[in-house]
């Protein structure tokens, strides 16, 4: 749909997206290399094609210092100066270990001692 807009307007939208990415805390980290994220969904992650190499494999996505997502990239393509990477899977990182049992929502929180 953007191809029907005037060239100046498309360039302005691209510039606004890049400026927003600079303020964003979302980033992809590969070893010591860090790349800012322009857009993130459950299916794709969009990065700046000029600053980012072609990605493939397991990547970690951070929001500032907090690890939020681990994704497996299977396909990449360049569209309008943006590197669009498709996830095969994107797993949200949890701070707690998953439970291996069912917890009853009506179970008591604590027991009162007998006097």
N, C-alpha and C positions, 0 to 999 in steps of 0.2 A: 504494500500500500504506500510505502514511503517513496517509491519510484515515481509517483504521480505528482509529488510536491516539487516546487521549484528548487533548483540546485542550492541557492543561498539558504533556503529554509532547512534543507536536509543537512547542510554543513553546520548550521546553527544547532540543530538537534544533536548531531554527533559531538560537537564541542561541549554542549551542556552535559551529555552523558559522560564524557571524559572528565569534566570538572567535578561531577557528582562522584565519580569513582575515586578521585583524589581525596575527597572528604570521607569516603566510605572506609570503614575499618575492615571490610571483608578482603581476604587475601588468600592466595594459594601458596603453599610452601613446599618446595622440592629440595630437600637437603638444606643448604644454606641460601638458596635462591628464593626470592619472594616476589610474587606477581599480584598486582591489584585486580580485584574482580569488578567487572562492569555490571554484570547481571547474574543472578543465581536462581534457578528453579530446581525442582526435583528431577527434571530430565536433562537439563543443560546448564553449563556454566559458560559465561561469555567473558573473554579477556581481550586486552589490546594486542593485536597481531604483531605490531612492530616491536613490542617489548617482550613478548612471550614466545618461546620456541614451541614447536608442535608437541603437544602433550599426548601421552598414551600410558595407560597403567594406573597405578594407585596414587592418588593425590590427597593431601590433607588441606581442608579449608578452615581458616581461622577467622574469628571476629575479634580483632585486637589480639589479646594473648590467649583467648579462650578457644579451644579446639571444638568446633561445632559439627563437622561433617567429614566423613571419609568416603571418597568416591572412586569408582573404577571407570576410567575413561576408555571408551572403545573406538570412538570415531571423532575426528576433528575436521573442520572446514573453515575457510576464510571467507567472510562476507563483509564487504564494505569496510575493510581495515580492522575487523573484529575476528577473533579466533573463537569459534563456537565449538565447544567440546560436549559430546553426548555421553551421559552416564549409562553404564550397564546396570550399576547399582549405586545408590547413594545412601549410606548408613549414618544416621544421626548418632553422634557420640553422647553417651550418657555418663554422668558423674558417679552413678552407683551401679553396682553389679546387678544383673537381672535376677529375679527370684526364681528358684527352681521348685517352688511350691505355690499352691493357691492360697491366697490370704482372704479370709472371710471378712467382708466389710462390716459385719455386725459383731465381730469378735471384741472382747474387752481389751482396753488399752493396757490396763494394769490390774492387779489383784489387790484387794484390801486385806491387811493382816487381821487375824482373829485376836481378840483381847481376852 
